Amino acid sequence: MAKPKFKELTADQLDDELLKLKKEQFNLRFRKATNQVENTAQIRQVRRDVARVMTMQKQKATGAKS
């Protein structure tokens, strides 16, 4: 899976991406609870992507360069 380019997204696009990732994270947790997840590493990847998006949102809000 290629790394998404979160730095290039606008604030609205980051909000949309965060919502999409949160839904995916919920679905993965639900499938894990019912033993239907084939790739458990995907849970970790989605969790980290959520953190990346939230970090970019915070940086854009404070005007930080990075």
mmCIF file of the N, C-alpha and C atoms, coordinates in Angstrom:
data_MODEL
# 
_entry.id   MODEL 
# 
loop_
_atom_site.group_PDB 
_atom_site.id 
_atom_site.type_symbol 
_atom_site.label_atom_id 
_atom_site.label_alt_id 
_atom_site.label_comp_id 
_atom_site.label_asym_id 
_atom_site.label_entity_id 
_atom_site.label_seq_id 
_atom_site.pdbx_PDB_ins_code 
_atom_site.Cartn_x 
_atom_site.Cartn_y 
_atom_site.Cartn_z 
_atom_site.occupancy 
_atom_site.B_iso_or_equiv 
_atom_site.pdbx_formal_charge 
_atom_site.auth_seq_id 
_atom_site.auth_comp_id 
_atom_site.auth_asym_id 
_atom_site.auth_atom_id 
_atom_site.pdbx_PDB_model_num 
ATOM 1   N N  . MET A 1 1  ? 0.830   -1.172  0.000  1.00 0.00 ? 1  MET A N  1 
ATOM 2   C CA . MET A 1 1  ? 0.000   0.000   0.000  1.00 0.00 ? 1  MET A CA 1 
ATOM 3   C C  . MET A 1 1  ? 0.882   1.245   0.000  1.00 0.00 ? 1  MET A C  1 
ATOM 4   N N  . ALA A 1 2  ? 0.645   2.148   -0.921 1.00 0.00 ? 2  ALA A N  1 
ATOM 5   C CA . ALA A 1 2  ? 1.424   3.372   -1.015 1.00 0.00 ? 2  ALA A CA 1 
ATOM 6   C C  . ALA A 1 2  ? 0.989   4.343   0.079  1.00 0.00 ? 2  ALA A C  1 
ATOM 7   N N  . LYS A 1 3  ? 1.940   5.125   0.572  1.00 0.00 ? 3  LYS A N  1 
ATOM 8   C CA . LYS A 1 3  ? 1.615   6.105   1.597  1.00 0.00 ? 3  LYS A CA 1 
ATOM 9   C C  . LYS A 1 3  ? 0.817   7.248   0.985  1.00 0.00 ? 3  LYS A C  1 
ATOM 10  N N  . PRO A 1 4  ? -0.262  7.620   1.616  1.00 0.00 ? 4  PRO A N  1 
ATOM 11  C CA . PRO A 1 4  ? -1.031  8.757   1.112  1.00 0.00 ? 4  PRO A CA 1 
ATOM 12  C C  . PRO A 1 4  ? -0.266  10.054  1.325  1.00 0.00 ? 4  PRO A C  1 
ATOM 13  N N  . LYS A 1 5  ? -0.539  11.036  0.491  1.00 0.00 ? 5  LYS A N  1 
ATOM 14  C CA . LYS A 1 5  ? 0.125   12.330  0.575  1.00 0.00 ? 5  LYS A CA 1 
ATOM 15  C C  . LYS A 1 5  ? -0.779  13.297  1.331  1.00 0.00 ? 5  LYS A C  1 
ATOM 16  N N  . PHE A 1 6  ? -0.764  13.230  2.650  1.00 0.00 ? 6  PHE A N  1 
ATOM 17  C CA . PHE A 1 6  ? -1.644  14.067  3.452  1.00 0.00 ? 6  PHE A CA 1 
ATOM 18  C C  . PHE A 1 6  ? -1.209  15.521  3.462  1.00 0.00 ? 6  PHE A C  1 
ATOM 19  N N  . LYS A 1 7  ? 0.070   15.780  3.223  1.00 0.00 ? 7  LYS A N  1 
ATOM 20  C CA . LYS A 1 7  ? 0.566   17.154  3.234  1.00 0.00 ? 7  LYS A CA 1 
ATOM 21  C C  . LYS A 1 7  ? -0.026  17.983  2.106  1.00 0.00 ? 7  LYS A C  1 
ATOM 22  N N  . GLU A 1 8  ? -0.419  17.329  1.036  1.00 0.00 ? 8  GLU A N  1 
ATOM 23  C CA . GLU A 1 8  ? -0.915  18.034  -0.138 1.00 0.00 ? 8  GLU A CA 1 
ATOM 24  C C  . GLU A 1 8  ? -2.412  18.315  -0.074 1.00 0.00 ? 8  GLU A C  1 
ATOM 25  N N  . LEU A 1 9  ? -3.113  17.796  0.925  1.00 0.00 ? 9  LEU A N  1 
ATOM 26  C CA . LEU A 1 9  ? -4.558  17.935  1.013  1.00 0.00 ? 9  LEU A CA 1 
ATOM 27  C C  . LEU A 1 9  ? -4.952  19.235  1.708  1.00 0.00 ? 9  LEU A C  1 
ATOM 28  N N  . THR A 1 10 ? -6.106  19.760  1.331  1.00 0.00 ? 10 THR A N  1 
ATOM 29  C CA . THR A 1 10 ? -6.645  20.943  1.989  1.00 0.00 ? 10 THR A CA 1 
ATOM 30  C C  . THR A 1 10 ? -7.309  20.524  3.300  1.00 0.00 ? 10 THR A C  1 
ATOM 31  N N  . ALA A 1 11 ? -7.725  21.510  4.079  1.00 0.00 ? 11 ALA A N  1 
ATOM 32  C CA . ALA A 1 11 ? -8.362  21.221  5.368  1.00 0.00 ? 11 ALA A CA 1 
ATOM 33  C C  . ALA A 1 11 ? -9.655  20.433  5.176  1.00 0.00 ? 11 ALA A C  1 
ATOM 34  N N  . ASP A 1 12 ? -10.448 20.792  4.178  1.00 0.00 ? 12 ASP A N  1 
ATOM 35  C CA . ASP A 1 12 ? -11.697 20.066  3.925  1.00 0.00 ? 12 ASP A CA 1 
ATOM 36  C C  . ASP A 1 12 ? -11.421 18.633  3.480  1.00 0.00 ? 12 ASP A C  1 
ATOM 37  N N  . GLN A 1 13 ? -10.416 18.462  2.651  1.00 0.00 ? 13 GLN A N  1 
ATOM 38  C CA . GLN A 1 13 ? -10.064 17.120  2.198  1.00 0.00 ? 13 GLN A CA 1 
ATOM 39  C C  . GLN A 1 13 ? -9.555  16.274  3.361  1.00 0.00 ? 13 GLN A C  1 
ATOM 40  N N  . LEU A 1 14 ? -8.818  16.909  4.286  1.00 0.00 ? 14 LEU A N  1 
ATOM 41  C CA . LEU A 1 14 ? -8.350  16.181  5.467  1.00 0.00 ? 14 LEU A CA 1 
ATOM 42  C C  . LEU A 1 14 ? -9.522  15.744  6.342  1.00 0.00 ? 14 LEU A C  1 
ATOM 43  N N  . ASP A 1 15 ? -10.530 16.605  6.464  1.00 0.00 ? 15 ASP A N  1 
ATOM 44  C CA . ASP A 1 15 ? -11.721 16.241  7.231  1.00 0.00 ? 15 ASP A CA 1 
ATOM 45  C C  . ASP A 1 15 ? -12.412 15.040  6.610  1.00 0.00 ? 15 ASP A C  1 
ATOM 46  N N  . ASP A 1 16 ? -12.552 15.057  5.285  1.00 0.00 ? 16 ASP A N  1 
ATOM 47  C CA . ASP A 1 16 ? -13.187 13.941  4.586  1.00 0.00 ? 16 ASP A CA 1 
ATOM 48  C C  . ASP A 1 16 ? -12.381 12.655  4.747  1.00 0.00 ? 16 ASP A C  1 
ATOM 49  N N  . GLU A 1 17 ? -11.070 12.781  4.624  1.00 0.00 ? 17 GLU A N  1 
ATOM 50  C CA . GLU A 1 17 ? -10.189 11.613  4.754  1.00 0.00 ? 17 GLU A CA 1 
ATOM 51  C C  . GLU A 1 17 ? -10.267 11.043  6.167  1.00 0.00 ? 17 GLU A C  1 
ATOM 52  N N  . LEU A 1 18 ? -10.307 11.919  7.167  1.00 0.00 ? 18 LEU A N  1 
ATOM 53  C CA . LEU A 1 18 ? -10.406 11.469  8.551  1.00 0.00 ? 18 LEU A CA 1 
ATOM 54  C C  . LEU A 1 18 ? -11.716 10.720  8.789  1.00 0.00 ? 18 LEU A C  1 
ATOM 55  N N  . LEU A 1 19 ? -12.798 11.247  8.261  1.00 0.00 ? 19 LEU A N  1 
ATOM 56  C CA . LEU A 1 19 ? -14.092 10.581  8.397  1.00 0.00 ? 19 LEU A CA 1 
ATOM 57  C C  . LEU A 1 19 ? -14.067 9.199   7.750  1.00 0.00 ? 19 LEU A C  1 
ATOM 58  N N  . LYS A 1 20 ? -13.483 9.122   6.551  1.00 0.00 ? 20 LYS A N  1 
ATOM 59  C CA . LYS A 1 20 ? -13.385 7.839   5.844  1.00 0.00 ? 20 LYS A CA 1 
ATOM 60  C C  . LYS A 1 20 ? -12.547 6.839   6.639  1.00 0.00 ? 20 LYS A C  1 
ATOM 61  N N  . LEU A 1 21 ? -11.419 7.301   7.183  1.00 0.00 ? 21 LEU A N  1 
ATOM 62  C CA . LEU A 1 21 ? -10.544 6.412   7.944  1.00 0.00 ? 21 LEU A CA 1 
ATOM 63  C C  . LEU A 1 21 ? -11.197 5.963   9.248  1.00 0.00 ? 21 LEU A C  1 
ATOM 64  N N  . LYS A 1 22 ? -11.936 6.838   9.901  1.00 0.00 ? 22 LYS A N  1 
ATOM 65  C CA . LYS A 1 22 ? -12.624 6.470   11.137 1.00 0.00 ? 22 LYS A CA 1 
ATOM 66  C C  . LYS A 1 22 ? -13.682 5.395   10.868 1.00 0.00 ? 22 LYS A C  1 
ATOM 67  N N  . LYS A 1 23 ? -14.397 5.524   9.742  1.00 0.00 ? 23 LYS A N  1 
ATOM 68  C CA . LYS A 1 23 ? -15.382 4.503   9.376  1.00 0.00 ? 23 LYS A CA 1 
ATOM 69  C C  . LYS A 1 23 ? -14.702 3.168   9.094  1.00 0.00 ? 23 LYS A C  1 
ATOM 70  N N  . GLU A 1 24 ? -13.586 3.238   8.384  1.00 0.00 ? 24 GLU A N  1 
ATOM 71  C CA . GLU A 1 24 ? -12.841 2.017   8.077  1.00 0.00 ? 24 GLU A CA 1 
ATOM 72  C C  . GLU A 1 24 ? -12.312 1.378   9.357  1.00 0.00 ? 24 GLU A C  1 
ATOM 73  N N  . GLN A 1 25 ? -11.833 2.203   10.273 1.00 0.00 ? 25 GLN A N  1 
ATOM 74  C CA . GLN A 1 25 ? -11.325 1.699   11.538 1.00 0.00 ? 25 GLN A CA 1 
ATOM 75  C C  . GLN A 1 25 ? -12.439 1.004   12.329 1.00 0.00 ? 25 GLN A C  1 
ATOM 76  N N  . PHE A 1 26 ? -13.617 1.609   12.359 1.00 0.00 ? 26 PHE A N  1 
ATOM 77  C CA . PHE A 1 26 ? -14.753 0.996   13.048 1.00 0.00 ? 26 PHE A CA 1 
ATOM 78  C C  . PHE A 1 26 ? -15.095 -0.351  12.431 1.00 0.00 ? 26 PHE A C  1 
ATOM 79  N N  . ASN A 1 27 ? -15.157 -0.392  11.095 1.00 0.00 ? 27 ASN A N  1 
ATOM 80  C CA . ASN A 1 27 ? -15.487 -1.646  10.412 1.00 0.00 ? 27 ASN A CA 1 
ATOM 81  C C  . ASN A 1 27 ? -14.450 -2.726  10.684 1.00 0.00 ? 27 ASN A C  1 
ATOM 82  N N  . LEU A 1 28 ? -13.189 -2.342  10.711 1.00 0.00 ? 28 LEU A N  1 
ATOM 83  C CA . LEU A 1 28 ? -12.132 -3.321  10.995 1.00 0.00 ? 28 LEU A CA 1 
ATOM 84  C C  . LEU A 1 28 ? -12.234 -3.847  12.424 1.00 0.00 ? 28 LEU A C  1 
ATOM 85  N N  . ARG A 1 29 ? -12.507 -2.947  13.370 1.00 0.00 ? 29 ARG A N  1 
ATOM 86  C CA . ARG A 1 29 ? -12.652 -3.394  14.759 1.00 0.00 ? 29 ARG A CA 1 
ATOM 87  C C  . ARG A 1 29 ? -13.839 -4.332  14.906 1.00 0.00 ? 29 ARG A C  1 
ATOM 88  N N  . PHE A 1 30 ? -14.924 -4.015  14.225 1.00 0.00 ? 30 PHE A N  1 
ATOM 89  C CA . PHE A 1 30 ? -16.114 -4.865  14.274 1.00 0.00 ? 30 PHE A CA 1 
ATOM 90  C C  . PHE A 1 30 ? -15.824 -6.235  13.674 1.00 0.00 ? 30 PHE A C  1 
ATOM 91  N N  . ARG A 1 31 ? -15.143 -6.244  12.516 1.00 0.00 ? 31 ARG A N  1 
ATOM 92  C CA . ARG A 1 31 ? -14.812 -7.519  11.872 1.00 0.00 ? 31 ARG A CA 1 
ATOM 93  C C  . ARG A 1 31 ? -13.822 -8.316  12.708 1.00 0.00 ? 31 ARG A C  1 
ATOM 94  N N  . LYS A 1 32 ? -12.909 -7.634  13.404 1.00 0.00 ? 32 LYS A N  1 
ATOM 95  C CA . LYS A 1 32 ? -11.958 -8.335  14.256 1.00 0.00 ? 32 LYS A CA 1 
ATOM 96  C C  . LYS A 1 32 ? -12.683 -9.025  15.413 1.00 0.00 ? 32 LYS A C  1 
ATOM 97  N N  . ALA A 1 33 ? -13.684 -8.334  15.965 1.00 0.00 ? 33 ALA A N  1 
ATOM 98  C CA . ALA A 1 33 ? -14.441 -8.896  17.084 1.00 0.00 ? 33 ALA A CA 1 
ATOM 99  C C  . ALA A 1 33 ? -15.218 -10.139 16.667 1.00 0.00 ? 33 ALA A C  1 
ATOM 100 N N  . THR A 1 34 ? -15.587 -10.218 15.398 1.00 0.00 ? 34 THR A N  1 
ATOM 101 C CA . THR A 1 34 ? -16.328 -11.378 14.904 1.00 0.00 ? 34 THR A CA 1 
ATOM 102 C C  . THR A 1 34 ? -15.429 -12.355 14.142 1.00 0.00 ? 34 THR A C  1 
ATOM 103 N N  . ASN A 1 35 ? -14.125 -12.170 14.273 1.00 0.00 ? 35 ASN A N  1 
ATOM 104 C CA . ASN A 1 35 ? -13.126 -13.041 13.653 1.00 0.00 ? 35 ASN A CA 1 
ATOM 105 C C  . ASN A 1 35 ? -13.262 -13.126 12.138 1.00 0.00 ? 35 ASN A C  1 
ATOM 106 N N  . GLN A 1 36 ? -13.485 -11.993 11.480 1.00 0.00 ? 36 GLN A N  1 
ATOM 107 C CA . GLN A 1 36 ? -13.615 -11.966 10.030 1.00 0.00 ? 36 GLN A CA 1 
ATOM 108 C C  . GLN A 1 36 ? -12.506 -11.176 9.348  1.00 0.00 ? 36 GLN A C  1 
ATOM 109 N N  . VAL A 1 37 ? -11.490 -10.764 10.080 1.00 0.00 ? 37 VAL A N  1 
ATOM 110 C CA . VAL A 1 37 ? -10.391 -9.980  9.513  1.00 0.00 ? 37 VAL A CA 1 
ATOM 111 C C  . VAL A 1 37 ? -9.312  -10.926 9.010  1.00 0.00 ? 37 VAL A C  1 
ATOM 112 N N  . GLU A 1 38 ? -8.948  -10.763 7.735  1.00 0.00 ? 38 GLU A N  1 
ATOM 113 C CA . GLU A 1 38 ? -7.870  -11.588 7.191  1.00 0.00 ? 38 GLU A CA 1 
ATOM 114 C C  . GLU A 1 38 ? -6.507  -10.949 7.444  1.00 0.00 ? 38 GLU A C  1 
ATOM 115 N N  . ASN A 1 39 ? -6.424  -9.633  7.301  1.00 0.00 ? 39 ASN A N  1 
ATOM 116 C CA . ASN A 1 39 ? -5.160  -8.916  7.434  1.00 0.00 ? 39 ASN A CA 1 
ATOM 117 C C  . ASN A 1 39 ? -5.220  -8.032  8.678  1.00 0.00 ? 39 ASN A C  1 
ATOM 118 N N  . THR A 1 40 ? -4.717  -8.537  9.792  1.00 0.00 ? 40 THR A N  1 
ATOM 119 C CA . THR A 1 40 ? -4.781  -7.782  11.038 1.00 0.00 ? 40 THR A CA 1 
ATOM 120 C C  . THR A 1 40 ? -3.830  -6.592  11.036 1.00 0.00 ? 40 THR A C  1 
ATOM 121 N N  . ALA A 1 41 ? -2.827  -6.585  10.190 1.00 0.00 ? 41 ALA A N  1 
ATOM 122 C CA . ALA A 1 41 ? -1.902  -5.457  10.101 1.00 0.00 ? 41 ALA A CA 1 
ATOM 123 C C  . ALA A 1 41 ? -2.598  -4.219  9.550  1.00 0.00 ? 41 ALA A C  1 
ATOM 124 N N  . GLN A 1 42 ? -3.692  -4.417  8.854  1.00 0.00 ? 42 GLN A N  1 
ATOM 125 C CA . GLN A 1 42 ? -4.439  -3.290  8.288  1.00 0.00 ? 42 GLN A CA 1 
ATOM 126 C C  . GLN A 1 42 ? -5.024  -2.412  9.403  1.00 0.00 ? 42 GLN A C  1 
ATOM 127 N N  . ILE A 1 43 ? -5.363  -3.007  10.531 1.00 0.00 ? 43 ILE A N  1 
ATOM 128 C CA . ILE A 1 43 ? -5.894  -2.252  11.666 1.00 0.00 ? 43 ILE A CA 1 
ATOM 129 C C  . ILE A 1 43 ? -4.851  -1.246  12.144 1.00 0.00 ? 43 ILE A C  1 
ATOM 130 N N  . ARG A 1 44 ? -3.634  -1.696  12.271 1.00 0.00 ? 44 ARG A N  1 
ATOM 131 C CA . ARG A 1 44 ? -2.538  -0.833  12.713 1.00 0.00 ? 44 ARG A CA 1 
ATOM 132 C C  . ARG A 1 44 ? -2.264  0.269   11.703 1.00 0.00 ? 44 ARG A C  1 
ATOM 133 N N  . GLN A 1 45 ? -2.304  -0.055  10.427 1.00 0.00 ? 45 GLN A N  1 
ATOM 134 C CA . GLN A 1 45 ? -2.041  0.925   9.374  1.00 0.00 ? 45 GLN A CA 1 
ATOM 135 C C  . GLN A 1 45 ? -3.106  2.026   9.371  1.00 0.00 ? 45 GLN A C  1 
ATOM 136 N N  . VAL A 1 46 ? -4.365  1.638   9.531  1.00 0.00 ? 46 VAL A N  1 
ATOM 137 C CA . VAL A 1 46 ? -5.450  2.617   9.546  1.00 0.00 ? 46 VAL A CA 1 
ATOM 138 C C  . VAL A 1 46 ? -5.326  3.509   10.773 1.00 0.00 ? 46 VAL A C  1 
ATOM 139 N N  . ARG A 1 47 ? -4.979  2.924   11.904 1.00 0.00 ? 47 ARG A N  1 
ATOM 140 C CA . ARG A 1 47 ? -4.810  3.715   13.127 1.00 0.00 ? 47 ARG A CA 1 
ATOM 141 C C  . ARG A 1 47 ? -3.706  4.756   12.954 1.00 0.00 ? 47 ARG A C  1 
ATOM 142 N N  . ARG A 1 48 ? -2.635  4.376   12.311 1.00 0.00 ? 48 ARG A N  1 
ATOM 143 C CA . ARG A 1 48 ? -1.533  5.306   12.075 1.00 0.00 ? 48 ARG A CA 1 
ATOM 144 C C  . ARG A 1 48 ? -1.903  6.374   11.051 1.00 0.00 ? 48 ARG A C  1 
ATOM 145 N N  . ASP A 1 49 ? -2.682  6.001   10.043 1.00 0.00 ? 49 ASP A N  1 
ATOM 146 C CA . ASP A 1 49 ? -3.142  6.986   9.063  1.00 0.00 ? 49 ASP A CA 1 
ATOM 147 C C  . ASP A 1 49 ? -4.056  8.020   9.720  1.00 0.00 ? 49 ASP A C  1 
ATOM 148 N N  . VAL A 1 50 ? -4.896  7.573   10.655 1.00 0.00 ? 50 VAL A N  1 
ATOM 149 C CA . VAL A 1 50 ? -5.752  8.501   11.395 1.00 0.00 ? 50 VAL A CA 1 
ATOM 150 C C  . VAL A 1 50 ? -4.872  9.499   12.147 1.00 0.00 ? 50 VAL A C  1 
ATOM 151 N N  . ALA A 1 51 ? -3.838  9.001   12.788 1.00 0.00 ? 51 ALA A N  1 
ATOM 152 C CA . ALA A 1 51 ? -2.930  9.877   13.531 1.00 0.00 ? 51 ALA A CA 1 
ATOM 153 C C  . ALA A 1 51 ? -2.220  10.853  12.590 1.00 0.00 ? 51 ALA A C  1 
ATOM 154 N N  . ARG A 1 52 ? -1.842  10.394  11.416 1.00 0.00 ? 52 ARG A N  1 
ATOM 155 C CA . ARG A 1 52 ? -1.175  11.275  10.446 1.00 0.00 ? 52 ARG A CA 1 
ATOM 156 C C  . ARG A 1 52 ? -2.104  12.403  9.999  1.00 0.00 ? 52 ARG A C  1 
ATOM 157 N N  . VAL A 1 53 ? -3.344  12.052  9.717  1.00 0.00 ? 53 VAL A N  1 
ATOM 158 C CA . VAL A 1 53 ? -4.304  13.060  9.274  1.00 0.00 ? 53 VAL A CA 1 
ATOM 159 C C  . VAL A 1 53 ? -4.554  14.070  10.393 1.00 0.00 ? 53 VAL A C  1 
ATOM 160 N N  . MET A 1 54 ? -4.704  13.577  11.611 1.00 0.00 ? 54 MET A N  1 
ATOM 161 C CA . MET A 1 54 ? -4.939  14.489  12.728 1.00 0.00 ? 54 MET A CA 1 
ATOM 162 C C  . MET A 1 54 ? -3.740  15.403  12.972 1.00 0.00 ? 54 MET A C  1 
ATOM 163 N N  . THR A 1 55 ? -2.548  14.881  12.782 1.00 0.00 ? 55 THR A N  1 
ATOM 164 C CA . THR A 1 55 ? -1.343  15.688  12.914 1.00 0.00 ? 55 THR A CA 1 
ATOM 165 C C  . THR A 1 55 ? -1.309  16.777  11.853 1.00 0.00 ? 55 THR A C  1 
ATOM 166 N N  . MET A 1 56 ? -1.637  16.425  10.626 1.00 0.00 ? 56 MET A N  1 
ATOM 167 C CA . MET A 1 56 ? -1.650  17.426  9.549  1.00 0.00 ? 56 MET A CA 1 
ATOM 168 C C  . MET A 1 56 ? -2.708  18.486  9.802  1.00 0.00 ? 56 MET A C  1 
ATOM 169 N N  . GLN A 1 57 ? -3.860  18.097  10.325 1.00 0.00 ? 57 GLN A N  1 
ATOM 170 C CA . GLN A 1 57 ? -4.893  19.069  10.652 1.00 0.00 ? 57 GLN A CA 1 
ATOM 171 C C  . GLN A 1 57 ? -4.391  20.053  11.705 1.00 0.00 ? 57 GLN A C  1 
ATOM 172 N N  . LYS A 1 58 ? -3.731  19.546  12.719 1.00 0.00 ? 58 LYS A N  1 
ATOM 173 C CA . LYS A 1 58 ? -3.207  20.391  13.789 1.00 0.00 ? 58 LYS A CA 1 
ATOM 174 C C  . LYS A 1 58 ? -2.135  21.336  13.251 1.00 0.00 ? 58 LYS A C  1 
ATOM 175 N N  . GLN A 1 59 ? -1.260  20.817  12.381 1.00 0.00 ? 59 GLN A N  1 
ATOM 176 C CA . GLN A 1 59 ? -0.210  21.654  11.805 1.00 0.00 ? 59 GLN A CA 1 
ATOM 177 C C  . GLN A 1 59 ? -0.794  22.747  10.919 1.00 0.00 ? 59 GLN A C  1 
ATOM 178 N N  . LYS A 1 60 ? -1.800  22.428  10.146 1.00 0.00 ? 60 LYS A N  1 
ATOM 179 C CA . LYS A 1 60 ? -2.416  23.433  9.292  1.00 0.00 ? 60 LYS A CA 1 
ATOM 180 C C  . LYS A 1 60 ? -3.159  24.475  10.117 1.00 0.00 ? 60 LYS A C  1 
ATOM 181 N N  . ALA A 1 61 ? -3.743  24.050  11.228 1.00 0.00 ? 61 ALA A N  1 
ATOM 182 C CA . ALA A 1 61 ? -4.474  24.975  12.098 1.00 0.00 ? 61 ALA A CA 1 
ATOM 183 C C  . ALA A 1 61 ? -3.534  25.956  12.783 1.00 0.00 ? 61 ALA A C  1 
ATOM 184 N N  . THR A 1 62 ? -2.355  25.480  13.146 1.00 0.00 ? 62 THR A N  1 
ATOM 185 C CA . THR A 1 62 ? -1.399  26.358  13.843 1.00 0.00 ? 62 THR A CA 1 
ATOM 186 C C  . THR A 1 62 ? -0.460  27.068  12.887 1.00 0.00 ? 62 THR A C  1 
ATOM 187 N N  . GLY A 1 63 ? -0.525  26.702  11.624 1.00 0.00 ? 63 GLY A N  1 
ATOM 188 C CA . GLY A 1 63 ? 0.337   27.332  10.623 1.00 0.00 ? 63 GLY A CA 1 
ATOM 189 C C  . GLY A 1 63 ? 1.765   26.845  10.640 1.00 0.00 ? 63 GLY A C  1 
ATOM 190 N N  . ALA A 1 64 ? 1.988   25.670  11.196 1.00 0.00 ? 64 ALA A N  1 
ATOM 191 C CA . ALA A 1 64 ? 3.345   25.114  11.269 1.00 0.00 ? 64 ALA A CA 1 
ATOM 192 C C  . ALA A 1 64 ? 3.824   24.669  9.892  1.00 0.00 ? 64 ALA A C  1 
ATOM 193 N N  . LYS A 1 65 ? 5.093   24.799  9.677  1.00 0.00 ? 65 LYS A N  1 
ATOM 194 C CA . LYS A 1 65 ? 5.694   24.357  8.416  1.00 0.00 ? 65 LYS A CA 1 
ATOM 195 C C  . LYS A 1 65 ? 6.336   22.997  8.627  1.00 0.00 ? 65 LYS A C  1 
ATOM 196 N N  . SER A 1 66 ? 5.961   22.039  7.728  1.00 0.00 ? 66 SER A N  1 
ATOM 197 C CA . SER A 1 66 ? 6.580   20.720  7.815  1.00 0.00 ? 66 SER A CA 1 
ATOM 198 C C  . SER A 1 66 ? 6.141   19.845  6.697  1.00 0.00 ? 66 SER A C  1 
# 
